[in-house]
Amino acid sequence: MNPEMMDALHTLASERGISADTLFSLLADAMESAYKKLPGARPYAWVVINPDTGEFRVMSQELDEDLEPIGEEFDVTPSDFGRIGAQAAKQRIGQGIREAERELKYEEYSGREGDIVTGIIQQSDARYTLLDLGKAEALMPQSEQVPYDRPQPGQRVKAYIVEVRRTAKGPQIVVSRTHPGLIKRLFELEVPEIADGIVEIKACAREPGQRTKIAVYSNDSNVDPVGACVGARGGRVRMVVNELNGEKIDIVPFTEDLPEFVMKALAPAKVTEVRIDESTGTAEVIVPDYQLSLAIGKEGQNARLAHRLVGLRVDIKSETQLAEEESGEAWAEGEWITDPESGEQMWQPADGGPAITAEQWQSGDGGTDDADSTDDADTPATPDADADADATVETVDALGEDAAEIEEAAVEEALASAAEDDAADDDAEDDAVTDADEAPAVEGSDDAVEDPEGGAA
């Protein structure tokens, strides 16, 4: 092989990032394939290339009955093999270089899962977004993109490597902008204390594009973990927020005390008390009435993030709700059942007490009347009690009769008074009519008396 060919191979190796030994191996395989296609070629032969001088030879051995090589190696290089080998190796070397490049890319990124990379947006649509990483391309599926965030072509973004797949066309690198690991890696870039291991991010809960909560812990008592992450005048956390396009970040201190950790996780809300039930993994949080909406957050966002951060179910109640529940502890736990006789819904307390109706349950009457009636039924009656009861009944009946008589007398008196008033009105009308009729009659009678013989009769 001439010196120009050797220089070309070394230059190609450096440009493609492939070792010279790999190129020599590809060249040897290509020349071996070309030799075996020649007429009269030995069945067992191979090509040897000297990497220093570029000299190549075709070596062979004899085969026994079992097709195993025997005897010494000998040179079977054809006289015009250089030209034939160059033509045959051209395509094979090109294919081998592409395969070697793909393998190098896969090896480079397969060990970087969980790392952060910077890429330039090439193409973006409803299905996926392509990022140019320089030597390779990364794929960001729709599920790994922040909702309502549409990056523009040419924009430079940071992404988290989720998976590296080996395919026939080369490695496929899947990146994400929604993974919680992106938050940790961004803080490692901005906060030296996290990169050095002095400050640790113990937990991270995120709703991409809206809000993130992280719990930080310091291995050095002289270092404030929250202050280290925030930075002077918020400079460090501001860089992370800008990279996430304005996503809000809450930084809370981590502690092994679960009640205190839950209180910190619900910040900025003020918590009165936290009750942990380890058997059910529930944290009952009591907050003042005016802090209830702040503790729950918009559409429950603050409570959801606190739940993911601490790993417990968070049940938030106001002080008023707690007081109402504690006042009805006697039948607070139970279930609704259907009365088989009446078909009515009844509340059956969990402690095995008597069932109560819906009206009694709403009014807070937990079966007191039933208990009183049961006590009365179980208590034996005495003669004195019976006598008193009869006397009471008689008194009530007598009072009822007197009341009826008084009512009848009042009605009769009212009717009589009305009748008298009507009679007085009738008499007045009759007198008026009588006076009107009698006035002419008196004048006529006087005339008749004065002239009795005038024929008036």
C-alpha positions as CSV (number, residue, x, y, z in Angstrom):
1,M,0.0,0.0,0.0
2,N,1.4,3.3,-1.0
3,P,2.0,6.2,1.5
4,E,-0.8,8.2,0.1
5,M,-3.2,5.4,0.9
6,M,-1.9,5.2,4.5
7,D,-2.3,8.9,5.0
8,A,-5.8,8.8,3.6
9,L,-6.8,6.0,6.0
10,H,-5.4,7.9,9.0
11,T,-7.1,11.1,8.0
12,L,-10.4,9.3,7.6
13,A,-10.1,7.7,10.9
14,S,-9.5,11.0,12.7
15,E,-12.3,12.8,10.9
16,R,-14.9,10.1,11.6
17,G,-13.6,9.4,15.1
18,I,-12.8,5.8,14.3
19,S,-9.5,4.2,15.2
20,A,-7.0,3.2,12.5
21,D,-7.1,-0.4,13.6
22,T,-10.8,-0.5,12.9
23,L,-10.3,0.8,9.4
24,F,-7.5,-1.7,8.7
25,S,-9.8,-4.5,10.0
26,L,-12.5,-3.3,7.6
27,L,-10.0,-3.2,4.7
28,A,-8.8,-6.7,5.5
29,D,-12.3,-8.1,5.5
30,A,-13.1,-6.4,2.2
31,M,-10.0,-7.8,0.5
32,E,-10.6,-11.3,1.9
33,S,-14.1,-11.2,0.4
34,A,-12.7,-10.1,-3.0
35,Y,-10.0,-12.8,-3.0
36,K,-12.6,-15.6,-2.4
37,K,-14.4,-14.5,-5.5
38,L,-11.3,-15.1,-7.7
39,P,-11.1,-18.3,-9.7
40,G,-8.8,-20.8,-8.0
41,A,-8.9,-19.1,-4.6
42,R,-8.0,-21.2,-1.6
43,P,-10.9,-22.3,0.6
44,Y,-9.2,-21.2,3.8
45,A,-7.5,-17.9,3.4
46,W,-7.2,-14.5,5.1
47,V,-5.6,-11.1,4.6
48,V,-3.0,-9.6,6.9
49,I,-2.1,-5.9,6.8
50,N,0.9,-4.3,8.4
51,P,-0.3,-1.1,10.1
52,D,3.1,0.5,9.9
53,T,3.9,0.0,6.2
54,G,0.4,-0.8,4.9
55,E,1.7,-3.9,3.2
56,F,-0.9,-6.7,2.9
57,R,-0.7,-10.4,2.0
58,V,-3.1,-13.2,1.6
59,M,-2.2,-16.2,3.8
60,S,-3.7,-19.7,3.6
61,Q,-3.4,-23.2,5.2
62,E,-4.3,-26.7,4.2
63,L,-7.4,-28.4,5.5
64,D,-7.8,-32.0,6.6
65,E,-10.8,-34.3,6.2
66,D,-12.6,-32.6,9.0
67,L,-12.0,-29.2,7.5
68,E,-9.6,-28.2,10.2
69,P,-6.5,-26.2,9.2
70,I,-3.2,-28.1,9.3
71,G,0.4,-27.4,8.4
72,E,2.2,-24.2,8.0
73,E,0.8,-20.9,6.7
74,F,1.9,-19.9,3.2
75,D,1.5,-16.8,1.0
76,V,-1.1,-17.0,-1.8
77,T,-1.3,-13.3,-2.7
78,P,-2.3,-12.8,-6.4
79,S,0.0,-10.7,-8.6
80,D,-2.8,-8.1,-9.5
81,F,-4.6,-8.3,-6.2
82,G,-4.0,-4.6,-5.4
83,R,-6.3,-3.3,-8.1
84,I,-9.0,-6.0,-7.5
85,G,-8.9,-5.5,-3.8
86,A,-9.3,-1.7,-4.1
87,Q,-12.3,-1.9,-6.2
88,A,-13.9,-4.6,-4.1
89,A,-13.1,-2.8,-0.8
90,K,-14.6,0.6,-1.7
91,Q,-18.2,-0.2,-0.9
92,R,-17.4,-2.5,2.0
93,I,-15.2,0.1,3.7
94,G,-17.9,2.8,3.3
95,Q,-20.6,0.5,4.8
96,G,-18.2,-0.5,7.6
97,I,-17.4,3.1,8.5
98,R,-21.2,3.9,8.8
99,E,-21.7,0.9,11.1
100,A,-18.7,1.9,13.2
101,E,-20.0,5.4,13.5
102,R,-23.4,4.2,14.6
103,E,-21.8,1.9,17.2
104,L,-19.7,4.7,18.5
105,K,-22.7,6.9,18.9
106,Y,-24.6,4.2,20.8
107,E,-21.7,3.6,23.1
108,E,-21.3,7.3,23.8
109,Y,-25.0,7.9,24.7
110,S,-25.9,4.5,26.2
111,G,-23.9,5.4,29.3
112,R,-25.5,8.8,29.6
113,E,-29.0,7.8,30.5
114,G,-30.2,10.2,33.3
115,D,-27.8,12.9,32.0
116,I,-28.7,16.3,30.5
117,V,-27.9,17.3,27.0
118,T,-28.2,20.6,25.0
119,G,-29.7,20.5,21.6
120,I,-31.1,22.7,18.8
121,I,-34.7,22.2,17.7
122,Q,-34.8,21.0,14.1
123,Q,-38.4,20.0,13.6
124,S,-41.5,20.1,15.8
125,D,-45.0,18.9,15.2
126,A,-47.9,17.3,17.1
127,R,-46.2,13.9,17.3
128,Y,-42.6,14.6,18.2
129,T,-39.7,17.1,18.2
130,L,-36.3,16.5,16.8
131,L,-33.2,17.9,18.5
132,D,-29.7,18.1,16.9
133,L,-27.1,17.1,19.4
134,G,-24.2,17.6,17.1
135,K,-23.1,14.0,16.3
136,A,-26.5,12.5,16.8
137,E,-30.2,13.4,16.8
138,A,-32.6,13.1,19.7
139,L,-36.3,12.4,19.7
140,M,-38.7,14.1,22.1
141,P,-42.2,12.4,22.0
142,Q,-45.3,14.4,22.6
143,S,-45.7,12.7,26.0
144,E,-42.3,14.1,27.1
145,Q,-43.0,17.7,26.1
146,V,-44.4,20.3,28.4
147,P,-48.1,21.0,27.7
148,Y,-48.8,24.1,25.7
149,D,-45.0,24.6,25.1
150,R,-44.2,24.7,21.4
151,P,-40.5,25.2,20.8
152,Q,-39.5,27.1,17.7
153,P,-37.0,25.7,15.1
154,G,-33.5,26.9,15.9
155,Q,-34.2,27.3,19.6
156,R,-31.5,25.9,22.0
157,V,-33.0,23.8,24.9
158,K,-31.7,21.4,27.5
159,A,-33.3,18.0,27.8
160,Y,-33.0,14.9,30.0
161,I,-31.9,11.6,28.4
162,V,-34.6,9.0,29.2
163,E,-33.6,6.0,27.0
164,V,-31.1,5.1,24.3
165,R,-32.3,2.4,21.8
166,R,-30.3,0.4,19.3
167,T,-31.9,0.4,15.9
168,A,-30.8,-0.6,12.4
169,K,-30.4,3.1,11.4
170,G,-28.3,3.9,14.5
171,P,-29.0,4.8,18.1
172,Q,-32.3,6.4,18.9
173,I,-32.0,8.8,21.8
174,V,-35.2,9.6,23.6
175,V,-35.1,12.9,25.7
176,S,-37.7,14.5,28.0
177,R,-38.5,18.0,29.2
178,T,-41.1,16.8,31.8
179,H,-39.0,14.3,33.8
180,P,-38.3,15.3,37.4
181,G,-34.7,14.4,36.8
182,L,-34.4,17.4,34.6
183,I,-34.9,19.6,37.7
184,K,-32.1,17.8,39.6
185,R,-29.6,18.1,36.8
186,L,-30.4,21.8,36.2
187,F,-29.7,22.5,39.9
188,E,-26.5,20.6,39.7
189,L,-25.4,22.9,36.9
190,E,-26.3,26.0,38.8
191,V,-25.5,25.1,42.4
192,P,-21.9,24.0,43.1
193,E,-22.9,22.6,46.6
194,I,-25.2,20.1,44.9
195,A,-22.5,19.1,42.4
196,D,-20.0,18.6,45.2
197,G,-22.4,16.5,47.3
198,I,-22.7,19.0,50.2
199,V,-26.4,19.6,49.5
200,E,-28.7,16.8,48.3
201,I,-32.1,16.9,46.6
202,K,-34.0,14.3,48.6
203,A,-37.3,14.4,46.8
204,C,-38.9,16.2,43.8
205,A,-42.5,16.5,42.8
206,R,-43.4,18.2,39.6
207,E,-46.3,19.2,37.4
208,P,-44.6,20.2,34.2
209,G,-45.1,23.8,33.1
210,Q,-46.9,24.8,36.3
211,R,-45.1,24.1,39.6
212,T,-42.4,22.1,41.2
213,K,-41.5,21.3,44.8
214,I,-38.1,20.0,45.9
215,A,-36.9,18.9,49.3
216,V,-33.2,19.7,50.0
217,Y,-30.9,18.5,52.7
218,S,-27.4,19.7,53.8
219,N,-24.6,17.3,54.9
220,D,-22.8,20.3,56.4
221,S,-24.4,22.1,59.4
222,N,-22.8,25.3,58.3
223,V,-24.5,25.3,54.9
224,D,-28.1,26.3,54.5
225,P,-29.6,24.0,51.8
226,V,-32.4,26.3,50.9
227,G,-30.2,29.4,50.7
228,A,-27.6,27.6,48.6
229,C,-30.3,26.6,46.0
230,V,-31.9,30.1,45.9
231,G,-28.6,31.9,45.6
232,A,-27.8,35.6,46.1
233,R,-31.0,37.6,45.4
234,G,-32.5,34.4,43.8
235,G,-29.9,34.3,41.0
236,R,-29.4,30.5,41.0
237,V,-33.0,29.5,41.1
238,R,-33.9,32.2,38.6
239,M,-31.6,30.5,36.0
240,V,-33.5,27.2,36.4
241,V,-36.9,29.0,36.2
242,N,-35.8,30.7,33.0
243,E,-34.7,27.4,31.4
244,L,-38.2,26.0,32.3
245,N,-40.0,29.0,30.8
246,G,-41.3,30.4,34.0
247,E,-42.3,27.3,35.9
248,K,-42.6,28.1,39.6
249,I,-40.3,26.2,42.0
250,D,-40.8,25.8,45.8
251,I,-37.7,24.8,47.8
252,V,-38.3,23.3,51.2
253,P,-35.9,21.8,53.8
254,F,-35.9,18.1,54.2
255,T,-36.3,16.5,57.7
256,E,-36.8,13.0,59.1
257,D,-39.6,14.2,61.3
258,L,-42.7,13.4,59.2
259,P,-45.2,15.9,60.8
260,E,-42.7,18.7,60.3
261,F,-41.8,17.6,56.8
262,V,-45.5,17.7,55.9
263,M,-45.8,21.2,57.3
264,K,-42.9,22.3,55.2
265,A,-44.2,20.6,52.1
266,L,-47.5,22.5,52.3
267,A,-45.8,25.8,52.2
268,P,-46.7,28.7,51.8
269,A,-49.8,27.6,53.8
270,K,-49.6,27.8,57.6
271,V,-50.4,24.5,59.3
272,T,-51.8,24.1,62.9
273,E,-51.3,20.4,63.4
274,V,-50.3,17.2,61.6
275,R,-51.5,13.8,62.6
276,I,-49.7,10.8,61.0
277,D,-51.4,7.4,60.7
278,E,-48.6,5.0,59.7
279,S,-50.9,2.0,59.4
280,T,-52.8,3.7,56.5
281,G,-50.0,6.0,55.3
282,T,-52.2,9.1,55.8
283,A,-51.3,12.5,57.1
284,E,-54.3,14.5,58.6
285,V,-53.4,18.1,58.3
286,I,-55.3,20.8,60.4
287,V,-55.1,24.3,59.1
288,P,-56.9,27.6,60.1
289,D,-60.1,28.3,58.2
290,Y,-58.6,31.2,56.3
291,Q,-55.7,29.0,55.2
292,L,-57.7,26.1,53.8
293,S,-57.9,27.2,50.2
294,L,-54.2,28.1,50.2
295,A,-53.2,24.7,51.6
296,I,-55.3,22.9,49.0
297,G,-54.0,25.1,46.2
298,K,-55.5,25.9,42.8
299,E,-57.4,22.7,41.7
300,G,-55.7,20.8,44.5
301,Q,-52.2,21.4,43.1
302,N,-50.5,22.2,46.4
303,A,-51.9,19.2,48.1
304,R,-51.0,16.9,45.2
305,L,-47.4,18.1,45.1
306,A,-47.1,17.7,48.9
307,H,-48.5,14.1,48.6
308,R,-45.8,13.2,46.0
309,L,-43.1,14.9,47.9
310,V,-43.6,13.2,51.3
311,G,-45.0,9.9,50.0
312,L,-48.1,10.1,52.2
313,R,-51.8,10.7,51.5
314,V,-52.5,14.2,52.7
315,D,-56.0,14.9,54.1
316,I,-56.5,18.6,54.7
317,K,-59.2,19.9,57.1
318,S,-60.0,23.2,58.6
319,E,-60.4,23.8,62.3
320,T,-64.1,24.1,61.9
321,Q,-64.5,20.9,60.0
322,L,-62.4,19.1,62.6
323,A,-64.7,20.4,65.4
324,E,-67.8,19.3,63.6
325,E,-66.4,15.8,63.1
326,E,-65.3,15.5,66.7
327,S,-68.7,16.6,67.9
328,G,-70.3,13.6,66.0
329,E,-67.8,10.9,67.0
330,A,-70.5,8.6,68.4
331,W,-71.8,7.7,64.9
332,A,-69.2,9.3,62.7
333,E,-68.0,5.9,61.4
334,G,-70.5,3.5,59.9
335,E,-72.4,2.8,56.7
336,W,-75.8,3.4,55.1
337,I,-78.1,0.3,55.0
338,T,-81.6,-0.3,53.7
339,D,-84.3,-1.4,56.2
340,P,-85.7,-4.6,54.8
341,E,-89.2,-3.9,56.2
342,S,-89.7,-0.3,55.3
343,G,-87.1,0.1,52.5
344,E,-85.9,3.3,54.2
345,Q,-82.2,4.3,54.3
346,M,-80.8,3.9,57.8
347,W,-77.4,4.8,59.2
348,Q,-75.7,1.8,61.0
349,P,-72.9,3.0,63.4
350,A,-69.7,1.0,63.2
351,D,-69.8,0.3,67.0
352,G,-72.9,-1.8,66.6
353,G,-75.4,0.7,68.0
354,P,-79.0,0.9,66.8
355,A,-79.6,2.2,63.3
356,I,-81.0,5.7,62.9
357,T,-83.0,7.3,60.1
358,A,-81.7,10.0,57.8
359,E,-83.6,12.7,59.6
360,Q,-82.1,11.7,62.9
361,W,-78.7,11.6,61.4
362,Q,-79.0,15.1,59.9
363,S,-80.4,16.6,63.1
364,G,-77.6,15.0,65.2
365,D,-80.1,12.7,67.1
366,G,-78.1,9.5,67.4
367,G,-80.9,7.4,68.6
368,T,-81.6,9.2,72.0
369,D,-85.3,8.9,71.7
370,D,-85.1,5.2,71.0
371,A,-82.9,4.8,74.0
372,D,-85.3,6.7,76.2
373,S,-88.3,4.7,75.0
374,T,-86.3,1.5,75.6
375,D,-85.5,2.5,79.1
376,D,-89.1,3.4,79.8
377,A,-90.2,0.0,78.5
378,D,-87.7,-1.9,80.6
379,T,-88.6,0.0,83.8
380,P,-91.6,-1.7,85.6
381,A,-94.6,0.5,86.3
382,T,-95.8,1.2,89.9
383,P,-99.4,1.7,91.2
384,D,-98.5,5.3,92.3
385,A,-97.2,6.0,88.9
386,D,-100.3,4.6,87.3
387,A,-102.6,6.7,89.6
388,D,-100.7,9.8,88.8
389,A,-100.9,9.1,85.2
390,D,-104.7,8.6,85.4
391,A,-105.1,11.8,87.4
392,T,-103.1,13.6,84.8
393,V,-105.2,12.3,82.0
394,E,-108.5,13.2,83.8
395,T,-107.2,16.7,84.5
396,V,-106.3,17.1,80.8
397,D,-109.8,15.8,79.8
398,A,-111.5,18.2,82.2
399,L,-109.4,21.1,81.0
400,G,-110.4,20.1,77.5
401,E,-114.1,20.0,78.3
402,D,-113.9,23.4,80.1
403,A,-112.1,24.9,77.1
404,A,-114.8,23.6,74.8
405,E,-117.7,25.0,76.9
406,I,-115.9,28.4,77.1
407,E,-115.4,28.4,73.4
408,E,-119.2,27.6,72.7
409,A,-120.3,30.3,75.1
410,A,-118.1,32.9,73.4
411,V,-119.5,31.9,70.0
412,E,-123.1,32.1,71.2
413,E,-122.4,35.5,72.8
414,A,-120.9,36.8,69.6
415,L,-123.9,35.5,67.5
416,A,-126.4,37.1,70.0
417,S,-124.6,40.5,69.9
418,A,-124.7,40.4,66.1
419,A,-128.4,39.6,66.1
420,E,-129.2,42.5,68.4
421,D,-127.2,44.8,66.2
422,D,-129.2,43.6,63.1
423,A,-132.5,44.1,65.0
424,A,-131.7,47.6,66.0
425,D,-130.9,48.5,62.5
426,D,-134.2,47.1,61.2
427,D,-136.2,49.0,63.9
428,A,-134.5,52.2,62.8
429,E,-135.4,51.7,59.2
430,D,-139.0,50.8,60.1
431,D,-139.4,54.0,62.2
432,A,-138.1,56.1,59.3
433,V,-140.6,54.6,56.9
434,T,-143.5,54.9,59.3
435,D,-142.8,58.6,59.8
436,A,-142.7,59.2,56.1
437,D,-146.1,57.4,55.6
438,E,-147.9,59.0,58.5
439,A,-147.2,62.7,57.6
440,P,-149.9,63.0,54.7
441,A,-152.4,60.9,56.6
442,V,-152.6,63.3,59.5
443,E,-153.3,66.3,57.2
444,G,-156.1,64.4,55.4
445,S,-157.7,63.4,58.7
446,D,-157.8,67.0,59.9
447,D,-159.7,68.1,56.8
448,A,-162.2,65.4,57.3
449,V,-162.8,66.4,60.9
450,E,-163.3,70.0,60.0
451,D,-165.8,69.3,57.2
452,P,-167.6,66.0,58.2
453,E,-170.6,66.8,55.9
454,G,-168.8,67.7,52.9
455,G,-169.1,64.3,51.4
456,A,-165.7,63.2,52.3
457,A,-167.1,60.1,53.8
